[in-house]
Amino acid sequence: MTDHFSLAPEVPPETAGTTQAWKHALAEPHVLSSLWALPLSSVGAGLVEKALEVGLFAQTEQAVSAATLAQRLVLSPERLAYALEVLWSLGMLLRRQQADGEWLYGTAPELSPYLNPVSESYCGDALLFRFRVLRQAADQVMGLLSDEVPVVPPRGVAGQPALWAEAARVQIAQEQAAVSAEVALSVMSAQPEFGQAQTVLDLGGGPGLVAIELARHQPLLSGVVFDFPEVVSVARENIATAGFEDRLSVLGGDLSSDELGKGYDVIWCSSVFHFVPDLPGLLARLHEALSPGGLLVCAHAVIGAEGWQNRAVAPYYLNLRLQGGRVLAAGQLEELLLAAGFSGVDSVSQVRFPVAPVNVVIARKEGGRS
Ligand SMILES: C[S@@+](CC[C@H](N)C(=O)[O-])C[C@H]1O[C@@H](n2cnc3c(N)ncnc32)[C@H](O)[C@@H]1O
C-alpha cells in the first residue's frame, strides 16, 4: 500500500520488480519539481509577453517556419527558433517537420480564437495586461509584507474610476467577450426564473458585455448596467454598438452610496465585492432592489478550505489583499446573504472565470408573482 506522505516514487504495478522498474522510478518527477516550475514559468511568461507584444500570434494562424517568421518580425531566426520551441512546449504552438527538416509552427487550434487579433474573442491585450500587472505585483510583494508600509484603501487604488474606465475599454471587455459573458449566460440560463425575467441589473458591470449577452439570449429582458459614471460611458457605447439601446441603459454612480434602482427580477454581480467597504450594507440594499421572488447571482473568488483550491486565487489577489481589498472565505458570502434576508442560497464552486475561478452564489428573495 502506498503511504500518502511517502516521497518514494510510485512504480507502475506492471513494472514493479521487473528489470525495467528502475527506469520508471527515475522518470518520476522529483518532489522539488513543483518548486522549480515556479521560476521556469516566469521564463515562459516573459516569452509569451514578448510574443504578444511583437504580434507573433497574428503570424502563426498559418503554419510558418522560424526563418519566415523572423523575417516578418525582424528578429534573429536562430534565436527565434529556440523561443518557438518554448511556446511549443507550453502548448501554445503546434509544430510539424517538413521533408527538408525545417519545423513549421502554428497556433494551437483551441487557443486561436483568443490569440488571433481578428477574432471576436481575441484577448491578447487582456493577457498582456495580466502579465504586466502580476509581474509588478510579484516585484512589489516583499515590500508590502512589512507593517511599516501603509495600507492604501482599495478605493484609493483599485477604485479609481478613470483606471476602471480604461480597463473596461480593453482588458475587462476582452475578458467578458472571451469568458465571463458566456459563464454568466450559462449560470443564468440554468435558473428557472431567468426565462421569465423582465429586468436585470448588472452591478459593477464594467463594459456591459455581460448584460448584452443576457439580453441577446432572453428576448423579454431589459435592464441596467451600474458602474462609476466614467465606466458606464464605455458600457453605453457597447450597448449602442450591439444595438440594444431600446432594452439596456446605464446608471452611473458609486454603488456604496448611490441609488441602484428597484424592482429587478435578476441581479448579476461579479468580481465587485472585493472593493466594497460595507458588504452587509450593500447586500441589504440589493435585497431591497429585487422584486419579490427575485434572484441575486454573485460570482467572486473565495479562499477555499483546501490548498489546491487557492492555487490561482491566492497569488492573483495577494496584492489586492495586501492593500486592504477583501477576498471572502468559502461560505462567508452565503452567511451574509442569509443575514441580509435572502433565502434559498445555493453555491457552485470553482467556476471558470478570467485568471482565477469563482464561487457562484445564487440567492433568492422570498415572494413571487402570483
Ligand atoms: C473587477 S471589475 C469587474 C467587472 C465585471 N463585473 C466583470 O466581472 O467583468 C470591478 C468593477 O466594479 C466597479 N466598481 C468598483 N467599485 C465600485 C463602486 N464603488 N461604485 C461603482 N462601481 C464600482 C469597477 O468600476 C469595475 O467595473
Ligand as a Chemical Component Dictionary entry (heavy atoms), coordinates in Angstrom:
data_LIG
# 
_chem_comp.id                   LIG 
_chem_comp.type                 NON-POLYMER 
_chem_comp.pdbx_formal_charge   0 
_chem_comp.three_letter_code    LIG 
# 
loop_
_chem_comp_atom.comp_id 
_chem_comp_atom.atom_id 
_chem_comp_atom.alt_atom_id 
_chem_comp_atom.type_symbol 
_chem_comp_atom.charge 
_chem_comp_atom.model_Cartn_x 
_chem_comp_atom.model_Cartn_y 
_chem_comp_atom.model_Cartn_z 
_chem_comp_atom.pdbx_ordinal 
LIG C1  C1  C 0  -13.071 43.641 -11.455 1  
LIG S1  S1  S 1  -14.217 44.661 -12.243 2  
LIG C2  C2  C 0  -15.496 43.510 -12.632 3  
LIG C3  C3  C 0  -16.295 43.919 -13.821 4  
LIG C4  C4  C 0  -17.401 42.926 -14.201 5  
LIG N1  N1  N 0  -18.371 42.779 -13.153 6  
LIG C5  C5  C 0  -16.796 41.614 -14.593 7  
LIG O1  O1  O 0  -16.857 40.651 -13.797 8  
LIG O2  O2  O -1 -16.271 41.513 -15.706 9  
LIG C6  C6  C 0  -14.926 45.579 -10.921 10 
LIG C7  C7  C 0  -15.960 46.566 -11.405 11 
LIG O3  O3  O 0  -16.582 47.149 -10.255 12 
LIG C8  C8  C 0  -16.669 48.553 -10.451 13 
LIG N2  N2  N 0  -16.676 49.200 -9.124  14 
LIG C9  C9  C 0  -15.803 49.003 -8.104  15 
LIG N3  N3  N 0  -16.127 49.797 -7.063  16 
LIG C10 C10 C 0  -17.239 50.486 -7.434  17 
LIG C11 C11 C 0  -18.039 51.470 -6.798  18 
LIG N4  N4  N 0  -17.774 51.881 -5.565  19 
LIG N5  N5  N 0  -19.084 52.014 -7.478  20 
LIG C12 C12 C 0  -19.353 51.612 -8.755  21 
LIG N6  N6  N 0  -18.637 50.656 -9.404  22 
LIG C13 C13 C 0  -17.585 50.116 -8.759  23 
LIG C14 C14 C 0  -15.435 48.906 -11.252 24 
LIG O4  O4  O 0  -15.553 50.130 -11.907 25 
LIG C15 C15 C 0  -15.347 47.706 -12.194 26 
LIG O5  O5  O 0  -16.076 47.930 -13.380 27 
# 
loop_
_chem_comp_bond.comp_id 
_chem_comp_bond.atom_id_1 
_chem_comp_bond.atom_id_2 
_chem_comp_bond.value_order 
_chem_comp_bond.pdbx_ordinal 
LIG C1  S1  SING 1  
LIG S1  C2  SING 2  
LIG S1  C6  SING 3  
LIG C2  C3  SING 4  
LIG C3  C4  SING 5  
LIG C4  N1  SING 6  
LIG C4  C5  SING 7  
LIG C5  O1  DOUB 8  
LIG C5  O2  SING 9  
LIG C6  C7  SING 10 
LIG C7  O3  SING 11 
LIG C7  C15 SING 12 
LIG O3  C8  SING 13 
LIG C8  N2  SING 14 
LIG C8  C14 SING 15 
LIG N2  C9  SING 16 
LIG N2  C13 SING 17 
LIG C9  N3  DOUB 18 
LIG N3  C10 SING 19 
LIG C10 C11 SING 20 
LIG C10 C13 DOUB 21 
LIG C11 N4  SING 22 
LIG C11 N5  DOUB 23 
LIG N5  C12 SING 24 
LIG C12 N6  DOUB 25 
LIG N6  C13 SING 26 
LIG C14 O4  SING 27 
LIG C14 C15 SING 28 
LIG C15 O5  SING 29 
# 
